[in-house]
């Protein structure tokens, strides 16, 4: 990185930024990245990591001469009297898969990734899309862009980043931007890479009751393992409706876990979640019936401090943003 003119360092600073950077503009690190920076500066527990900025995405697109092709393709087709972006999205996804990733971007990713290494082995990371048009007051892109969990190794990380970039042009986002009148040439994708939390319990915390709109209530959805199981509908989460002032439980709903249809997933990578046995996913290898376990219920209230640890940062997030928001959380086995 040493350069007498400082040019290489300037390029690196443009492509990559530390997670707690003070340069967290929406255009540079995207909506999710900017929110994580605000949380880090507020002293909240945010896992270590880095931003791959929109400049890296733009360099990738420019050097592969993709922008004109993307804009030409990103137009709706009329399929059986309905507007469809499926063909456009599939073609654009293929362009991203085939394009070359500049070597300088790979080198910067490798250096930042290696800096997360603490135990002499490739760390597991979460790779999260962060577009410059998401998390705006009048728009909702939640769940429409890609996130990859338990990514380990440089090659897997680069592939996940490439797919996050490509997800900017998936069917749902093309349709949503078309519906909301957002110009396709105005969007770009940053990527947040964070060290994985080995979570025993994960979930979502809403700073306003999403069902009733009651701002005096917080709502927690939680389950064992990683939060992707909740999003994918693979588990029924425990639900807690809490008073905003003292966190007392106004309503609790605990998912039943007293049958043998639930067991821990064992993979080549570290186990990540509880899920029902299935023969449809060949990457999953389930433990024998002799090792089936009955999960404790509920997942947070056995130790009330774990619920407090989860809720306190969420209340602060709502105060910082002064509007309804939700955040993901993970509680490691240490309970912190």
Order of alpha helices (4+ residues) and beta strands (2+ residues): alpha-beta-alpha-beta-alpha-alpha-beta-beta-alpha-alpha-beta-beta-alpha-alpha-beta-beta-beta-alpha-beta-beta-beta-beta-beta-alpha-beta
